[in-house]
Amino acid sequence: MTPLSPDVLDKLRQFDTPTICNLIELFEVRPRNVGFMDKTIKAAFPEMPPMVGYAATVTCRTAFDPKFGAPYAMGEQIARFGELDGPPVMVFQDLDSPPLAATFGEVMCTTYQTFGSVGLITNGPARDLDQVQALNYPVFTDGAVCSHGYIRMFDFHVPVHVGGTPIFPNDLLHGDLNGITTIPVEIAAEMVDIGHEFVAAEQVILDTLRKPGVTPEMWAEARAESKAQIEALTKRVSRKQA
């Protein structure tokens, strides 16, 4: 499949992650209870705008003696960024149970960002958060720990399981303060084409609720209008996929 254009990725960044999930639902390409990470994966910097990029996956451990695994194998990771269809999002699965020490810090994030990465996700903790925040580099973790322990990396660009969901190399990811979702790449361009119409359909209800003297009848009419507009969008995308 032809990689998505930078313009499509830029348009995906215009929407928050819940809206992206709502748009995916319209296409009915997967069940609504899969494809997104659970609440254990949190935005360390919720004020940052949405992150969009392609999964550069890796497994790691932090709890074991340094003779196991390759320390700080960032050179191999960077060299393999070219295998992805666009800007990398680092996705670490810490194999320790539970994860012990920090997956990353300032040096790692600065290195990744310098070579084109647009964010990082880990089921383990973070450190150097002040310094990473200053980079304007979004990271998603299960918390923070002051030490990196014995950080060792193992397999690159392999399927991983993070936040309760499988992530495959080159998966398209979208994340913000609400969490992380994968995006089926085959519908991404169509999603951005209808995104603003979907937002406008939801806005019908919100605008009505903000009117002085709104009544339940007014709310019901607005909800019916919003639903009709969303159903029309669903029919449009269904016809295109048929």
Secondary structure, DSSP 8 states (H G I E B T S, - for coil): -----HHHHHHHTTS-HHHHHHHHHHHTSS-TTSSB--TTSEES-TTS--EEEEEEEEEEESSS-TTSSBTT-HHHHHHTGGGSSSSEEEEEEE-SSS--S-SB-HHHHHHHHHTT--EEEESS-B--HHHHHHTT--EEES-B-S--TT-EEEEESS-EEETTEEE-TT-EEEEETTEEEEE-GGGHHHHHHHHHHHHHHHHHHHHHHTSTT--HHHHHHHHHHHHHHHHHHHHHHHHHH-
